[in-house]
């Protein structure tokens, strides 16, 4: 079990915390990092990525986004953006009207064969996502199939993800593929995870039980207190390849990181957009 590390404000954000720190990617494979950010102005202006996917969940406020492919929009609380950086993209993430956005951004690794895949934006909106409703429990499925309910996100690598909301005292068995590594981040409340108490800001991990084993049920039980508990549950099959991280790029070798910087500065990701901010009614 780990506890998120708070770093406070910096030049981009009002507050920042690392839920999953990129210390040893082999221990969290296929997940690289999970950042929690609170921002108003300036936010994250134009910056590049290559060789990974980012999954951004809006917890509060409105997130304005855009990229050099012409995608642009605003995401509400509960919405998820699944972005495949692949061969290279330039994008930005801002608080709409410079007001307030609170987000969780997960970095997913890609296997070597998909590092230079075509870029792709997927806005996985909360209103369109399927939900599994059980007594006192709602499982909002973002990716993969959970108890027969399939999320809308398209994957380059097997990943299962959901937001689970539990009423006080409610419990459920959450199905995990046997060959997946999983993490459960407690966004709010207090939850018993496999019999161990995990509080808001803490993350519990489960390693693969073996390729040949049957899928398991991870027991989640909310504390019998006022208010709901909410957890972010993601699992994925470990990729098992070398990881080289350099700024916004994730490749397999240091030489590929050097090449990514060279390609970006040579304009091979495309031009940095001069895209206007989203308009709004005053």
N, C-alpha and C positions, 0 to 999 in steps of 0.2 A: 504494500500500500504506500502511496506517495501523497504528499500535500503540495498544492500549487505554491509557486514562489512569486511573491509580489515584488515588482520593480519600481512601481510608482510612475509618475509622469515623465515623458521625454519630449523631444522635438515634434513628434507626430501625434502622441496620445495623451489623454488626461490621466490614464492609469493603465498599467499593463501587468499581466501575470503569465507565467509559464506553467501550464498544467502538465504537459509532457515536455521535458527538456531534451534537446538533441545531444545527449551526452554519449550514449553508446547505442547507435541505431540497431545493432544486432539484438539487443534486449527488448526492443519495442517493435521490431520488424512485423508488418510492413508500414507501421506508423512512425513518422519522423519527429513531429512535434505537434503540440496543441497549445495555441496561444489564446488568452482571453484579453480582450482590449475594450477600453472605454474611451471614446473619442468624440470630439466636436469639430475643432479646427486646428491644424489643417487635415488630419487623417493621413491616409496613405495615397499620395499623389503617384503619378505615372512611374511604374517600375516593372522590370522584366521578370519572367520565370522560364525555366526549362527543366524537363526531365521529371516532373512530378504532377500531382493533382492537388488542388486546394479545395477543401470543403468548408464553406463558411456558413455558420448558423447564426442568424440574428436573434439575440435574446431579448433585446429591447431597442426602441427607437426605430429609425429607418435608415437603411444602408443604400447609398447611391453608388452605382458601379458603372464602369465602362471599359472598353478595350479597343485595341487598334484594329479589330475586325469589324468594328461598327456596332457591337453590342452595347446597350446602355439600358438602365432601368433603375428602379427603386424596390428594395425588398423590405417587407414588413416583419415584425416580430414573429418568429416561428418559421419563416422562410429559410431555405437553404440554397446556396449556390455551389454547384459542383463544377469546378473548372479544371479542364485538362490542359496544362501548359504545354505538354508535349515538346515539339521542336522549338517552340519559342513564342511567347506572347508578351505584350505590354499592356498593363491594365492599372486601374486605380480603384480605391475603395474609400469613400468619403461619407461623412454624416450628412444626410439630406438637409439642405438649408443651413448647414453648419450647426445643427442643433445638438443631436445626441445619437450615438449608436453604440450598442454593447454587443459584441460579437465573440464567437468562438471560431477560430480557424484551425482546422486540422490539415496537416501536410501528409499526404499519402505517397509512398514511394511507388515507382513504376518499374517493372522488369526491364532489362536491357533492350529487349525486342520492342518495347513500347515507349522508350525514352524520347524518341523523335516522332511520335505519332502526331497526327493532325490535331491542332488545337480545337477545343470544344467548350462551349458554355452551356450549362444546364441550370436553369432556374427551377428548382424543385419547390414549388409553392405549397405552403401549409394547407391551403384550401383544396388542393388537388390530390393530396397524399392519402393513401389508404390507411385505415386504422383498424387495429384489432382491439375490440372492446370486451373486457372481462369484468367481473365484479370488483369494483373499486380500482380498476387498472385500465389505462389506455396506452397502447403501444402504437406510436406514430411511426410508420415504416418509411424510411428514406431510401434504403438500398438493400438488395438481397431479398430473400423470402423467409418470413417468420411465421410459423404455424399456418402455412398456406397463403399468407398475404404477402404480395410482392411489391416492393417499392419501385418508384419510377426511374431512379438513377441508373444510367448506363455505365458499365464498368469495363476497364481494361484489365482488372485483376479482381479476383473474388473478394468482395467486401460486403459485410452485412452491417447495417446501421439503423438505429432507431432512437427516438426520444420516448422515454417511458415515464408516465405520470401515475403516481400511486396516492390514493386517499390514505388518511391516517389509519394505520393498522392493517392495510391491505397487503396482500402478497401474491406472487406469481412465480411460475417457473419459466425462465426465459431460455429458449432453445439456442444452443451454440453448436455449430459444426465442429466435429472432433478435431479437424486439422487446422482450426483457426486459433490465433492468439486474440484475446479480447481485453478491452479495458472498459470500466464503468466509472464515469466521472459524475459525481453527485453535484448537480447544479444548485439544488436547493433542498433543504430538509435533512433528514437522517434516514439511512437505509441499511438494513442488515443484508449483506451480500455474502452468500454461502456461509451464513452464521456469524459473520464478522461485522461489527458496527462501523459504518463509513459515513462521515459527516460532510456537509457542504464544503467544497473546495478540495476534497480528497478523491483519490482515484484508486480503484482496486483492479488488479490484473489477473488474468487466467491464461496459462500457457496451453498449447495444443496437447490434447490427451492421446494423440496417436492417429495416424491415417486410417488404420484398420478398425479403430474403435467406433462405437456408435455415437451419434450426437448426444450431447449432455444437456441437462436443464440446470441453468444457473438460478439459484433461488434468490429472489429479491423480496424483501419485506420492509415496508415503511414503518417507522416508529409511530406509536399510538399517541400522537401529539396534535396540536392545532396546525392546520395547514397541510397542503399537499407536499409530497416530495417528488422531485424531478431528476431523472438521471439520463445521461447520454451514454448509450451502449454501442460500441463499434467493435467489430471483429474482422479479421482477415487472415488469409493463409500467408505465413511468412514466405518472403521471396527467396531469401538465402543467398543473395548476391552481395559483392562488395559495394559499399556506399561511400561516395565522395561528395561532401557538401561544401559549397562555396557561395556565401551570400544567398541570392535568390535561386541558385541553381543546384540541382541534385543529379549527379551522374554516377557512373561506376568507377571512374578513374580521375585522378587529378588533372591529367592532360585534357580530359573532356571538359572539365571546369574551365581551364584556360581557354579552350576553344569556344566555349559558350560566351565568355566575356568578349573574346575577339569578334565573334559573330554579331553580338549585340552592338558593339561599337562600330562595326562595319555596316550596320543597317540591315543585317540579314533577318532580323525579327520584324522588320518594317519600320516605318517612321513613328516617332513619338507623336501621338495625336494632339491636335489643337482643338479638341472637342469642347464645346461649351458645357457648362453645368446644366443640369436638368432645370427646366422652367417650372415655376409654381405660382399659384395665385396668392397675391399679397392680401 
